[in-house]
């Protein structure tokens, strides 16, 4: 079975990392997988190529370079004769659909990774027309659709008027992503100016409205009024960076809340393990990649009851779910874990077990192999 995965580009990002996790496991199962990236950056390409997975850099000059994108993609399909073309993210879906007239025999699949029409609604004439075009192409030129969570599947089914969107979750390389028994917690804490007696909350993620850092700061203020003063380490970049700093300053939380630039993934996982809990009070979350990685590191996670997080986390078993935009509930959950060492240990171990059992890259790769086989035998429409 010969499969081409198409993605917009290969920076260090969520959907891109999901692809890096998945494709080698598919190759281990005898599938012949290649990857095409429409434009730069190609940062993660070397990770695939180091495992003998071919990456096609198409170097499309802009997102709407229709003629050049069509020419280069059709040329690749003619040369390679793939059985399945699997697209990830909007422009990959768009250009994959446009190859249908010349290569109708190849089966086409798209994976939806987010809740795009919720966080960025089609509220202008251009966005409405683009959404209609998206719906038409997916319904008429794509054989099957996948959502990375139940919420994502339902979201696109409703917005694009699709009859059936399958759910296959994201997978994680648990053989690479695991808590280290030799981690020097004190050394890491010292690196980030944390004293050994301080309770540490880690908050990795883009600095964007949907992550709701506003309610996080409100929560820290509530805890401070209760004489609970955890240290909060935020790692990320984004359009709200300046606003966040000014808000921290205004709320007099500079001693508690520190914003750091993004750090390499391996180092971030070490900091996650050295922290006491992971918190991210998202308003929208297609799946929750950062949450899942923290769970794989056996870290207790407090999240909001939104989107794909309800697939990922069993409330009060493998994590704690609170209502979105509810600082009081979030503060109560944090306070509970600050006072209960046993509960933190229990949640962390259950979280790791859940990732191993339900979301490991090996488990998810098996689901994909079965799905692709159904696609090729016309059992899945």
C-alpha positions in Angstrom: 0.0 0.0 0.0 1.5 3.3 -1.1 0.4 6.4 0.8 1.3 10.1 0.3 0.7 12.4 3.3 0.3 16.0 2.3 0.7 18.8 4.8 1.1 22.6 4.3 4.6 22.8 5.8 6.8 21.1 8.5 7.5 23.7 11.3 7.5 22.6 14.9 3.7 22.5 15.4 0.9 20.4 16.6 -0.5 18.7 13.4 3.1 18.5 12.1 4.3 16.6 15.2 1.3 14.3 15.0 2.4 13.4 11.4 6.0 12.8 12.6 4.7 10.5 15.3 2.4 8.5 12.9 4.2 8.0 9.6 7.2 5.9 11.0 4.8 3.6 12.8 2.8 3.1 9.6 6.1 2.2 7.8 6.9 -0.3 10.5 3.6 -2.0 9.6 4.7 -2.5 6.0 3.0 0.6 4.4 5.1 2.6 1.9 4.6 6.2 3.2 6.0 9.4 1.8 5.3 13.0 2.8 4.8 16.1 0.7 5.1 19.6 2.2 3.6 22.4 0.1 5.9 25.2 1.3 8.6 26.0 3.8 9.6 25.8 6.6 10.7 22.2 6.4 12.1 22.1 10.0 10.8 18.6 10.8 11.6 17.0 7.5 15.0 15.7 8.8 13.2 13.6 11.4 11.4 11.7 8.8 14.4 11.5 6.4 16.5 10.1 9.2 14.1 7.1 9.2 14.3 6.7 5.4 11.0 8.4 4.8 11.0 10.5 1.6 9.9 14.1 2.0 8.9 16.0 -1.1 9.5 19.8 -0.7 7.2 21.3 -3.3 8.3 24.9 -2.6 4.9 26.5 -3.5 5.6 30.3 -3.4 2.3 31.3 -1.8 -0.8 29.7 -0.4 -3.0 30.6 -3.4 -0.5 29.7 -6.1 -3.1 27.5 -7.8 -1.4 26.8 -11.1 2.0 26.0 -9.6 0.6 23.9 -6.8 -1.6 21.9 -9.1 1.2 21.3 -11.6 3.7 20.2 -9.0 1.3 18.0 -7.1 -0.1 16.3 -10.2 3.4 15.7 -11.5 4.2 13.9 -8.2 1.1 11.8 -8.3 1.7 10.8 -12.0 5.2 9.7 -11.2 4.5 7.8 -8.0 1.0 6.4 -8.5 -0.1 6.4 -4.8 -3.0 4.3 -3.6 -4.1 6.8 -1.0 -3.5 10.5 -0.7 -4.0 11.7 2.9 -4.2 15.5 3.5 -3.7 17.4 6.7 -4.9 21.0 7.2 -6.9 23.3 4.9 -4.6 24.1 2.0 -3.5 20.5 1.8 -7.1 19.4 1.7 -7.8 22.1 -1.0 -5.0 21.0 -3.3 -5.6 17.3 -2.7 -9.3 17.7 -3.8 -8.2 19.6 -6.9 -6.2 16.6 -8.1 -9.3 14.4 -8.4 -10.1 15.1 -12.1 -6.7 13.8 -13.3 -6.3 11.0 -10.7 -9.8 9.7 -9.7 -8.6 6.2 -8.9 -6.5 7.2 -5.9 -8.4 7.2 -2.7 -8.4 10.6 -0.8 -8.6 11.1 2.9 -8.4 14.3 5.0 -7.7 14.6 8.7 -9.3 17.5 10.6 -7.1 18.6 13.5 -8.8 21.6 15.1 -12.1 23.5 15.7 -11.3 26.2 13.1 -14.8 27.4 12.4 -15.4 27.9 16.2 -12.2 29.8 16.9 -12.2 31.6 13.6 -15.8 31.8 12.4 -16.8 32.5 8.8 -18.2 35.9 9.6 -17.1 37.8 6.4 -18.2 37.4 2.8 -14.8 36.0 1.9 -14.7 33.6 4.8 -18.3 32.4 4.0 -17.4 31.8 0.3 -14.2 29.9 1.4 -16.3 27.8 3.7 -18.7 26.9 1.0 -15.9 26.0 -1.4 -14.3 23.9 1.4 -17.6 22.0 1.9 -18.1 21.4 -1.8 -14.6 20.0 -2.3 -14.7 17.8 0.7 -18.1 16.4 -0.1 -17.4 15.8 -3.8 -13.6 15.0 -4.1 -12.7 13.3 -0.9 -13.5 9.7 -0.1 -13.3 9.8 3.7 -12.8 12.2 6.5 -11.2 11.8 10.0 -11.5 13.9 13.1 -8.8 13.7 15.8 -11.5 13.8 18.4 -15.2 13.4 18.7 -15.6 17.1 19.0 -13.6 17.8 15.9 -15.5 15.2 13.9 -18.8 16.7 15.0 -17.6 20.2 14.3 -16.7 19.5 10.7 -19.7 17.3 10.1 -21.9 20.2 11.1 -20.0 23.1 9.4 -19.2 21.3 6.1 -22.5 19.3 5.9 -20.8 15.9 6.0 -22.6 12.6 6.7 -19.9 10.7 8.4 -16.6 11.9 9.9 -14.6 9.0 11.4 -12.7 9.5 14.7 -9.1 8.4 15.0 -7.2 10.1 17.8 -3.7 11.4 17.7 -0.9 9.1 18.8 2.2 9.6 20.9 5.6 7.8 20.8 5.4 6.5 24.4 8.7 4.7 24.0 10.3 8.2 23.5 8.0 10.2 25.7 8.2 9.0 29.3 9.3 10.3 32.7 12.9 9.9 33.4 13.9 8.0 36.6 17.2 10.0 36.7 15.7 13.5 36.3 17.5 16.1 38.5 14.4 18.1 39.6 16.4 20.5 41.8 18.8 21.3 38.9 15.9 22.1 36.6 14.1 24.2 39.2 17.3 26.2 39.9 17.6 26.9 36.2 14.2 28.6 36.2 14.7 30.4 39.6 12.4 28.1 41.5 13.0 27.3 45.2 12.6 23.7 46.3 9.7 24.5 48.6 7.7 26.2 45.8 4.7 24.5 44.1 5.1 24.8 40.4 2.4 25.0 37.7 3.5 24.6 34.1 1.5 26.2 31.3 2.9 25.5 27.8 1.1 26.7 24.7 0.6 29.6 22.2 -0.3 33.0 23.7 -3.6 33.2 21.9 -7.2 34.0 23.1 -8.4 30.4 22.9 -5.9 29.3 25.6 -7.6 31.8 28.0 -4.6 33.1 30.0 -6.9 35.8 31.3 -8.8 33.2 33.4 -5.5 31.7 34.5 -4.3 35.0 36.0 -7.7 35.5 37.6 -7.3 32.0 39.1 -3.9 32.8 40.5 -5.3 36.0 42.1 -8.0 33.9 43.8 -5.4 31.5 45.1 -3.3 34.3 46.4 -6.2 35.6 48.4 -6.3 32.2 50.1 -2.6 32.4 50.9 -1.8 29.8 48.2 1.0 31.2 46.0 2.2 28.7 43.4 4.9 29.6 40.9 3.5 29.6 37.3 5.8 29.0 34.4 4.3 29.9 31.0 6.1 28.8 27.9 5.0 30.2 24.5 4.9 33.0 21.9 1.9 34.6 20.3 -0.1 37.8 19.6 -1.0 38.2 23.3 2.5 38.3 24.6 2.6 42.1 25.3 -1.0 42.0 26.7 -0.1 39.1 29.0 3.0 40.9 30.4 1.0 44.1 31.1 -1.7 42.1 32.7 0.7 40.2 35.0 2.2 43.6 35.9 -1.2 45.2 36.6 -2.3 42.3 38.8 1.0 42.4 40.7 1.8 38.8 39.9 5.4 39.3 38.6 6.9 37.3 41.5 4.6 34.3 40.7 3.9 34.2 37.0 6.9 34.1 34.6 6.6 34.0 30.8 9.3 32.2 28.9 10.0 31.9 25.2 9.4 28.5 23.7 12.2 26.0 24.4 13.2 22.8 22.6 10.7 20.0 23.0 13.0 17.7 24.9 13.8 20.4 27.4 10.2 21.3 27.8 9.3 17.7 28.7 12.0 17.8 31.4 10.5 21.0 32.8 7.0 19.4 32.7 8.3 16.5 34.7 9.9 18.8 37.2 6.7 20.8 37.7 4.0 19.7 40.1 1.0 20.0 37.9 0.0 21.0 34.3 -2.8 23.6 33.8 -4.2 25.0 30.5 -7.7 26.5 30.7 -8.6 26.4 27.0 -11.8 27.8 25.5 -11.3 25.7 22.3 -9.2 22.5 22.0 -9.4 20.2 19.0 -7.5 17.4 20.9 -5.0 18.8 23.4 -1.5 17.8 22.3 0.2 19.6 25.2 -2.2 18.0 27.7 -1.5 14.5 26.3 2.2 15.0 26.4 2.0 16.0 30.1 -0.1 13.0 30.8 2.5 10.8 29.1 5.0 12.3 31.5 2.8 11.1 34.4 1.9 14.7 35.3 -1.5 15.5 36.8 -3.4 17.7 34.4 -6.1 20.2 35.1 -8.0 21.2 31.9 -11.3 22.5 30.8 -14.3 20.5 29.7 -14.1 21.5 26.0 -13.5 19.9 22.6 -11.3 16.9 22.4 -10.2 17.1 26.0 -13.3 15.1 27.0 -12.0 12.2 24.8 -8.5 12.5 26.3 -9.2 12.9 30.0 -11.4 10.9 32.3 -12.5 13.4 34.9 -11.1 12.7 38.4 -9.4 9.6 37.1 -6.7 10.5 34.6 -7.0 14.3 35.2 -9.4 16.9 36.3 -11.8 18.7 34.1 -13.4 22.1 35.0 -15.9 24.3 33.2 -14.3 26.8 30.8 -14.0 30.5 31.8 -14.6 29.5 35.5 -11.8 30.8 37.6 -13.4 29.7 40.9 -13.6 26.1 39.7 -10.1 26.2 38.4 -8.8 27.7 41.6 -10.6 25.0 43.7 -9.0 22.2 41.5 -5.5 23.6 41.9 -6.0 24.1 45.6 -7.1 20.5 46.0 -3.9 19.2 44.2 -1.6 21.6 46.1 -2.8 20.1 49.4 -2.9 16.4 48.3 0.3 14.7 47.3 -1.3 11.3 47.0 -4.0 12.6 44.6 -1.3 14.1 42.4 0.6 10.9 42.3 -2.6 8.9 41.6 -3.7 11.2 38.7 -0.3 11.2 37.2 0.1 7.5 37.1 -3.5 7.0 35.7 -2.7 9.7 33.1 0.4 7.8 31.9 -1.6 4.6 31.7 -4.3 6.2 29.7 -1.9 7.4 27.1 -0.2 4.0 26.9 -3.5 2.2 26.5 -5.5 4.5 24.2 -3.2 7.0 22.6 0.1 5.4 21.9 1.4 5.8 18.4 1.4 2.0 18.0 -2.3 1.8 18.9 -3.3 4.6 16.6 -1.2 3.3 13.7 -3.1 0.0 13.9 -6.4 1.9 13.7 -5.0 3.7 10.5 -4.0 0.4 8.9 -7.5 -0.9 9.4 -9.0 2.3 8.1 -6.8 2.4 5.0 -7.7 -1.2 4.2 -11.4 -0.4 4.3 -10.8 2.6 2.1 -9.1 0.5 -0.6 -11.8 -2.2 -0.5 -14.6 0.4 -0.7 -16.0 -0.5 2.6 -15.6 3.0 3.9 -17.2 6.0 2.1 
